[in-house]
């Protein structure tokens, strides 16, 4: 994965002719959240003498990225320049990030000119003398600005008729490079092989900080018994590769970051035959992602629920690239990998989309992974956080890597959702439909195996064959038809009484074998009481009884699966009605439609 990130960064550096400094400098508004800038203004009053002049609020300007010269540092320390993002405690940001940056002047052996030292000392003195006023103004601006708008704090200098920022002074760029080199050399080795490019280099770095999921402050990450001098052996990276990694990550975060049913991921392409051999039209997909996904007038088929889904554009290209899906969770300054799916080829995407199209056709609806996500979001609907992300991502991983999915494991979560919607009079029919679509989709990909038996031809064969192997056993068909018959009774009750008292017999869809065997005569008797046991319902009851009898005794099926097929029949009763009522339909069905 990191080799792929590095390759993207290398291409960017070569295509745009980026300097070392341009790669190091970060865009503080890369997420689009930082729209305002607090400028602490200093003015030159005499030659080489500076005074504090006040605080100004201005809009963030993307053309000034190199002027802001932002480069993040330690979470609890100063950044690498006196430009910082305003944190939860605004006054603390000034003390730690802005004024605290000038503590670099106290380092022994700092080699800068006397003129630069005097300049920085004067700026430091002015900030220190006016610290209370500056912090009050920062706090006031923060309070007056909507919380959703992030704020950047930087220094602004007025010199004669010129306005200059941090990046306009060579001393700030020099000290930025100095701090980066100092950090890199703290854990390094000379004349060693880089683990990414495979070449022997004069210096390799061992404390790579491009991604925050790699760290050297835990025993498990350090080779040789926690000896920091040997830590470089874990992950030696040369300076050129580190620079390319930094640029690659910046590009991916800005242009190749999407959401998969609410979970953010980075899409990292890996060029199998080398980027130079890849056709321009394929490279354009990644280079112009923002342009592609902004074409709202073009209706595309999406497999995720993200409006900016790029996978539709990638499915039809040749297998000259492989895709890595990095699901990364950021917690403050740390990053935790939720899931890494490596080496997914466009041909696999095509198979997934083909299965989606077949599912869409059968159910006359648009299937996405959102249907699966509806079952793997929260273990309790009242919870604030989504605690089933791991289960959902495991299913996603299995779909993309062509690995089997446990049918009974899946059914547990489907039925949990279906029961909740049924008991709370919620979106019961949609939940059942999502479950059926999910199972059909996974069947089409060959990820779920269904039991099949040879049966004689009956009335509803056409309906069952439409949905493939899902209904190829007598018990599943019998439960399905019993569910449809029960739904017709509930509709009749609601039409006559405005309520569905028979629902209490369904035991919140937790019925076992004996419950189902006793349910059919109860439904028939109740329909007789309403004088509604017409020819169509008699056919339905007869077919349900036939399949249940064929299943014989000792049903080898979990309770979740029993109730799912019953609920499926309730959900799809209108398709059943088309068969048993080819001409005139009963009034309760007409009203429902």
Residue pairs with C-beta under 8 A, 6 or more apart in sequence:
1 268
1 270
1 324
1 326
1 340
1 342
2 196
2 210
2 211
2 245
3 196
3 270
4 268
4 269
4 270
4 271
4 324
5 210
5 245
5 248
5 249
5 252
5 268
6 196
6 197
6 241
6 244
6 245
6 248
7 244
7 248
7 270
7 271
7 275
8 247
8 248
8 251
8 252
8 268
8 269
8 286
9 23
9 243
9 244
9 245
9 246
9 247
9 248
9 249
9 250
9 251
10 244
10 247
10 248
11 275
12 18
12 247
12 248
12 251
13 23
13 243
13 244
13 247
18 247
20 177
20 243
21 66
21 173
21 176
21 177
22 66
23 243
23 246
23 247
23 250
24 71
24 176
24 177
24 180
24 243
24 246
25 65
25 66
25 69
25 70
25 71
25 167
25 176
26 70
26 71
26 72
26 250
27 62
27 65
27 70
27 250
27 254
28 34
28 60
28 68
28 70
28 83
28 85
28 152
29 35
29 60
29 62
29 150
29 152
30 250
30 253
30 254
33 148
33 149
33 150
34 60
34 85
34 149
34 150
34 151
34 152
35 59
35 60
35 149
35 150
36 57
36 58
36 59
36 60
36 141
36 145
36 149
36 150
36 151
36 152
37 57
37 58
37 59
37 60
37 61
37 68
37 151
37 152
37 153
37 154
38 55
38 56
38 57
38 86
38 137
38 138
38 141
38 151
38 152
38 153
38 154
39 55
39 56
39 57
39 58
39 154
39 155
39 156
40 52
40 55
40 98
40 127
40 134
40 153
40 154
40 155
40 156
41 52
41 53
41 54
41 55
41 56
41 156
41 157
41 158
42 50
42 51
42 52
42 53
42 123
42 126
42 155
42 156
42 157
42 158
43 50
43 51
43 53
43 157
43 158
43 159
44 50
44 157
44 158
44 159
44 160
45 51
48 115
48 118
48 119
48 122
49 122
50 119
50 122
50 123
50 126
50 157
51 126
52 126
52 127
52 129
52 130
52 134
53 158
55 134
55 137
55 138
55 141
56 156
57 141
60 152
64 165
66 167
67 164
67 165
67 166
67 167
67 168
68 83
68 152
68 154
68 165
68 166
68 167
69 81
69 83
69 165
69 166
69 167
69 172
69 173
69 176
70 79
70 81
70 83
70 84
70 85
70 152
70 154
71 79
71 80
71 81
71 176
71 180
72 79
72 80
72 85
73 79
73 80
73 179
75 332
75 333
76 96
77 96
77 100
78 84
78 96
78 97
78 100
78 101
78 103
79 97
79 101
80 175
80 176
80 179
80 180
81 101
81 166
81 167
81 172
81 175
81 176
82 97
82 98
82 101
82 102
82 154
82 155
82 166
82 172
83 152
83 153
83 154
83 155
83 166
84 93
84 97
84 98
84 152
84 153
84 154
85 93
85 150
85 151
85 152
85 153
86 93
86 138
86 142
86 150
86 151
86 152
86 153
87 93
87 97
90 135
90 138
90 139
90 142
91 135
91 138
91 139
93 138
93 153
94 131
94 134
94 135
94 138
94 153
95 131
95 135
97 153
98 127
98 153
98 155
99 124
99 127
99 128
99 131
102 120
102 123
102 124
102 127
104 110
104 175
104 179
105 117
105 120
105 121
105 124
112 120
112 171
112 174
112 175
116 171
119 169
119 171
120 171
123 155
127 134
138 153
141 151
142 151
145 151
154 165
154 166
155 165
155 166
156 163
156 164
156 165
157 163
157 164
157 165
157 168
157 169
158 164
166 172
167 173
183 207
183 209
184 205
184 207
184 239
184 242
185 203
185 205
186 207
187 205
187 206
187 207
187 216
187 228
187 231
187 232
188 203
188 204
188 205
188 206
188 232
189 203
189 204
189 206
189 232
189 233
189 236
190 202
190 203
191 200
191 201
191 202
192 200
192 201
192 204
192 232
192 236
193 199
193 200
193 201
193 204
193 236
194 200
194 201
194 204
194 236
194 237
194 238
194 241
195 235
195 236
195 237
196 237
196 238
196 241
196 245
197 238
197 240
197 241
199 238
201 238
201 239
201 240
203 238
203 239
204 232
204 236
204 237
204 238
205 232
205 236
205 237
205 238
205 239
205 242
206 216
206 231
206 232
206 233
206 234
206 235
206 236
206 237
207 216
207 231
207 232
208 214
208 235
208 237
208 242
208 245
210 242
210 245
210 246
210 249
211 249
211 328
211 335
212 330
212 333
212 334
212 335
213 328
213 334
213 335
213 336
213 337
214 221
214 235
215 221
216 222
216 228
216 231
216 234
219 226
221 231
221 234
222 228
222 230
222 231
222 234
223 230
223 231
223 233
223 234
224 230
224 233
237 245
252 266
252 267
252 268
253 266
255 286
255 287
255 289
255 290
256 266
256 267
256 268
256 269
256 286
256 289
256 310
257 264
257 265
257 266
257 267
258 264
258 265
258 267
258 304
258 306
258 308
258 309
258 310
259 265
259 304
259 305
259 306
259 308
260 304
260 306
260 325
260 327
260 369
260 396
261 304
261 305
261 306
261 368
261 369
261 370
261 372
261 373
261 392
262 305
262 373
262 386
263 327
263 338
263 389
263 392
263 393
264 327
264 328
265 325
265 326
265 327
265 328
266 325
266 326
266 328
267 310
267 323
267 324
267 325
268 323
268 324
268 325
268 326
269 286
269 321
269 322
269 323
269 324
270 321
270 322
270 323
270 324
270 343
271 277
271 278
271 320
271 321
272 319
272 320
272 321
272 322
273 320
275 283
277 320
278 320
278 321
279 320
282 317
282 320
282 321
285 292
285 310
285 313
285 314
285 317
289 308
289 310
292 310
292 313
293 307
293 308
293 309
293 310
300 309
300 312
300 313
301 312
301 353
301 356
301 357
301 366
302 309
302 311
302 312
302 368
303 309
303 311
303 312
303 352
303 353
303 356
303 368
303 369
304 311
304 368
304 369
304 370
305 368
305 369
305 370
305 373
311 349
312 353
314 321
314 323
314 346
314 349
315 346
315 349
315 350
315 352
315 353
316 346
316 350
317 346
318 346
319 345
319 346
319 347
321 345
321 346
322 342
322 343
322 344
322 345
323 343
323 344
323 345
323 346
323 349
324 340
324 341
324 342
324 343
324 344
325 339
325 340
325 341
325 344
325 400
326 337
326 339
326 340
327 337
327 338
327 339
327 340
327 393
328 335
328 336
328 337
328 338
329 335
329 336
329 337
329 338
330 336
338 389
338 390
338 393
339 393
339 394
339 396
339 397
341 396
341 397
341 400
341 401
344 400
344 401
348 400
348 402
351 445
352 399
352 400
352 445
354 444
355 441
355 444
355 445
356 367
356 368
356 441
358 440
358 444
359 367
359 437
359 440
359 441
359 444
360 366
360 367
362 440
362 466
362 467
363 433
363 436
363 437
363 440
365 433
365 437
367 437
367 441
369 396
371 434
371 437
371 438
371 441
372 392
372 395
372 396
372 438
373 392
374 417
374 431
374 434
375 410
375 413
375 414
375 416
375 417
375 434
375 435
375 438
376 388
376 389
376 391
376 392
376 395
376 413
377 386
377 388
377 392
378 385
378 386
378 387
378 388
379 387
379 388
381 420
388 413
391 413
395 405
395 410
397 403
398 404
398 405
398 447
399 405
399 442
399 445
399 447
402 445
402 446
402 447
403 447
404 447
404 448
404 449
405 442
405 447
405 448
407 439
407 448
407 449
407 450
408 558
408 560
408 561
410 438
410 439
410 442
410 448
411 558
411 560
411 561
411 564
412 560
414 431
414 434
414 435
414 438
414 439
414 560
414 564
415 435
415 509
415 560
415 563
415 564
415 567
417 431
417 434
417 435
418 428
418 431
418 432
418 435
418 509
418 563
418 564
418 567
419 508
419 509
419 510
419 563
420 426
420 431
421 427
421 428
421 430
421 431
422 428
422 506
422 508
422 509
422 567
423 508
423 509
428 567
428 571
429 570
429 571
432 564
432 567
432 568
432 570
432 571
433 571
435 564
435 567
435 568
436 467
436 470
436 568
436 571
436 572
439 448
439 470
440 467
440 468
440 470
442 448
443 450
443 468
443 469
443 470
444 468
450 468
450 469
450 470
450 472
451 472
451 473
452 469
452 472
452 473
453 472
453 473
453 474
455 472
455 474
455 477
455 550
458 543
458 546
459 539
459 543
459 579
459 580
460 477
460 481
460 543
460 576
460 579
462 579
463 575
463 576
463 579
464 471
464 472
464 477
464 480
470 476
471 477
471 480
471 565
473 551
474 547
474 548
474 550
474 551
475 547
475 548
475 550
475 551
475 555
475 557
475 565
476 565
477 543
477 547
478 544
478 545
478 546
478 547
478 548
478 550
478 551
479 516
479 548
479 562
479 565
479 566
479 569
480 565
480 566
480 568
480 569
480 572
481 540
481 543
481 544
481 547
481 569
481 576
482 516
482 519
482 520
482 523
482 544
482 548
482 566
482 569
483 565
483 566
483 567
483 568
483 569
483 570
483 571
483 573
484 540
484 569
484 570
484 572
484 573
484 576
485 520
485 523
485 537
485 540
485 541
485 544
485 569
486 502
486 506
486 519
486 523
486 566
486 569
486 570
487 569
487 570
487 571
487 573
488 527
488 532
488 537
488 540
488 573
488 577
488 586
488 588
488 589
489 502
489 523
489 526
489 527
489 530
489 532
490 500
490 502
490 503
490 570
491 588
491 589
491 592
492 527
492 530
492 532
492 586
492 588
493 499
493 500
493 501
493 502
493 526
493 530
494 500
494 588
495 587
495 588
495 591
496 530
502 523
502 526
505 519
505 522
507 515
509 563
509 566
509 567
510 559
510 563
511 519
511 559
511 562
511 563
511 566
512 559
512 562
513 555
513 562
516 548
516 562
516 566
517 548
520 541
520 544
520 545
520 548
523 541
524 533
524 541
527 533
527 537
532 586
532 588
533 541
534 586
535 580
536 577
536 580
536 581
536 586
537 580
539 580
540 576
540 580
555 562
569 576
574 589
574 592
574 593
577 585
577 589
581 589
585 593
